[in-house]
Amino acid sequence: MNPTVGIAVILTVLQAAHCQMIKDLSACLLGQNLRVDCHYENKTSNPLTYEFSITKDNRKHVIQSTINVPENIYRSRSNVTMHKNLVCLHLQSFTTSDEGVYMCELKATNDYTGNQIRNITVIKDKLEKCAGFSLLIQNTSWLLLLLLSLPLLQAVDFVSL
């Protein structure tokens, strides 16, 4: 086999093996707590590993992770929730000392193309409030939302008669 063709075949296989991709990273305030949402597209049912970290003072600090050990300063005030195509970091009692560049790093098991990484700069005064309704939409199926809204739609229809 021609070496050029062999390299092209290997690159094609590696590209096809790419199991997940981070689509968006956003941050917002929920009361006094920071929420960082890492939206991803997953093309496999393989388990997903994650790491949330912050870079400040030119040093990386692991907040929550299934890849490395989190630092004690963050371990007691942070947790991660996972939903379909969404990994959320929750950091309690967010202050200006927690400002910095937050990183979400994802890797699916048996994905040999490397980790997916996305960064976002978080400054407390520039953060938006988390929208409650958008949380409901992100975490609830559309069918359930439709079923929950039926009584409201029926009440509106009754009033217009």
PEQUINOR-V414064 format. One record per residue. N is the residue number from 1. RES is the residue in one letter. PHI is phi in degrees with one decimal (none if undefined). NEAR is the number of other C-alpha atoms within 8 Angstrom. D_LAST is the distance of its C-alpha to the last C-alpha in whole Angstrom. Layout:
# PEQUINOR-V414064
N/RES/PHI/NEAR/D_LAST
N/RES/PHI/NEAR/D_LAST
This chain:
# PEQUINOR-V414064
1/M/none/4/76
2/N/-62.9/5/76
3/P/-58.3/6/76
4/T/-65.0/6/73
5/V/-66.4/8/71
6/G/-60.9/9/71
7/I/-65.6/8/70
8/A/-62.4/8/67
9/V/-65.2/8/66
10/I/-61.8/8/66
11/L/-63.2/8/64
12/T/-64.8/8/61
13/V/-63.5/8/62
14/L/-63.5/10/61
15/Q/-66.4/8/58
16/A/-69.1/7/56
17/A/-78.3/9/57
18/H/-63.2/11/55
19/C/-92.5/10/53
20/Q/-145.1/13/50
21/M/-145.6/9/50
22/I/-73.1/13/48
23/K/-93.2/8/45
24/D/-159.2/9/44
25/L/-130.9/13/46
26/S/-137.2/8/44
27/A/-137.3/12/44
28/C/-154.5/11/42
29/L/-102.1/12/42
30/L/-119.3/9/40
31/G/70.4/5/41
32/Q/-99.4/8/45
33/N/-108.6/11/45
34/L/-92.3/14/46
35/R/-124.0/13/44
36/V/-115.1/11/45
37/D/-101.5/12/43
38/C/-113.0/13/45
39/H/-86.1/11/43
40/Y/-140.6/11/45
41/E/-107.6/9/45
42/N/-115.5/9/47
43/K/-110.1/7/48
44/T/-148.6/7/50
45/S/-98.5/5/49
46/N/-63.9/7/53
47/P/-58.4/6/52
48/L/-108.8/8/52
49/T/-105.3/11/54
50/Y/-141.3/11/53
51/E/-150.2/15/55
52/F/-109.4/13/53
53/S/-141.3/12/56
54/I/-129.7/12/57
55/T/-110.1/12/59
56/K/-147.0/10/61
57/D/55.5/4/64
58/N/58.0/5/65
59/R/-134.9/6/65
60/K/-87.0/8/62
61/H/-121.7/10/61
62/V/-78.7/14/59
63/I/-93.6/13/56
64/Q/-143.7/15/54
65/S/-164.6/12/56
66/T/-106.3/8/57
67/I/-102.0/7/59
68/N/-126.4/7/61
69/V/-85.7/8/62
70/P/-68.1/11/60
71/E/-75.7/9/61
72/N/-56.8/6/61
73/I/-60.6/6/60
74/Y/-102.3/12/57
75/R/-55.9/11/57
76/S/-77.2/6/56
77/R/-117.9/9/53
78/S/-135.9/12/51
79/N/-152.9/9/49
80/V/-124.3/9/48
81/T/-118.0/8/45
82/M/-124.3/8/44
83/H/-128.2/7/41
84/K/-57.9/4/41
85/N/59.7/9/42
86/L/-147.7/10/42
87/V/-117.8/11/45
88/C/-115.6/11/44
89/L/-95.3/14/47
90/H/-118.7/12/46
91/L/-118.0/12/49
92/Q/-77.5/9/49
93/S/52.9/8/50
94/F/-67.5/10/50
95/T/-129.6/7/52
96/T/-63.5/7/54
97/S/-71.2/5/57
98/D/-94.4/6/55
99/E/-70.6/11/54
100/G/159.6/10/56
101/V/-97.2/11/55
102/Y/-90.4/12/53
103/M/-126.5/13/54
104/C/-111.2/13/52
105/E/-125.7/11/54
106/L/-123.0/13/53
107/K/-151.1/12/55
108/A/-88.4/12/54
109/T/-57.9/8/57
110/N/67.4/5/59
111/D/-95.4/10/58
112/Y/-90.0/7/61
113/T/-89.3/8/60
114/G/105.9/6/60
115/N/-80.3/7/57
116/Q/-93.8/10/54
117/I/-131.7/9/54
118/R/-139.9/10/52
119/N/-117.2/9/53
120/I/-146.2/10/51
121/T/-85.3/8/52
122/V/-116.2/11/50
123/I/-125.7/9/51
124/K/-53.5/8/49
125/D/-67.4/4/48
126/K/-103.5/6/47
127/L/-79.3/10/44
128/E/-85.8/7/41
129/K/-75.3/8/39
130/C/-69.4/9/37
131/A/-85.3/6/33
132/G/-63.3/6/32
133/F/-68.0/6/29
134/S/-66.6/7/32
135/L/-62.9/9/33
136/L/-63.5/8/31
137/I/-66.6/10/30
138/Q/-66.5/7/34
139/N/-104.9/7/34
140/T/-129.1/8/31
141/S/-68.4/8/31
142/W/-62.6/7/28
143/L/-63.6/6/27
144/L/-64.0/8/27
145/L/-60.5/10/25
146/L/-63.4/8/22
147/L/-62.5/7/22
148/L/-68.4/7/22
149/S/-88.0/8/19
150/L/-56.7/8/17
151/P/-58.5/7/16
152/L/-64.7/7/15
153/L/-64.1/8/13
154/Q/-66.2/8/11
155/A/-64.9/8/10
156/V/-64.9/8/9
157/D/-65.1/8/7
158/F/-64.7/7/5
159/V/-64.8/6/5
160/S/-76.0/5/4
161/L/-80.3/4/0
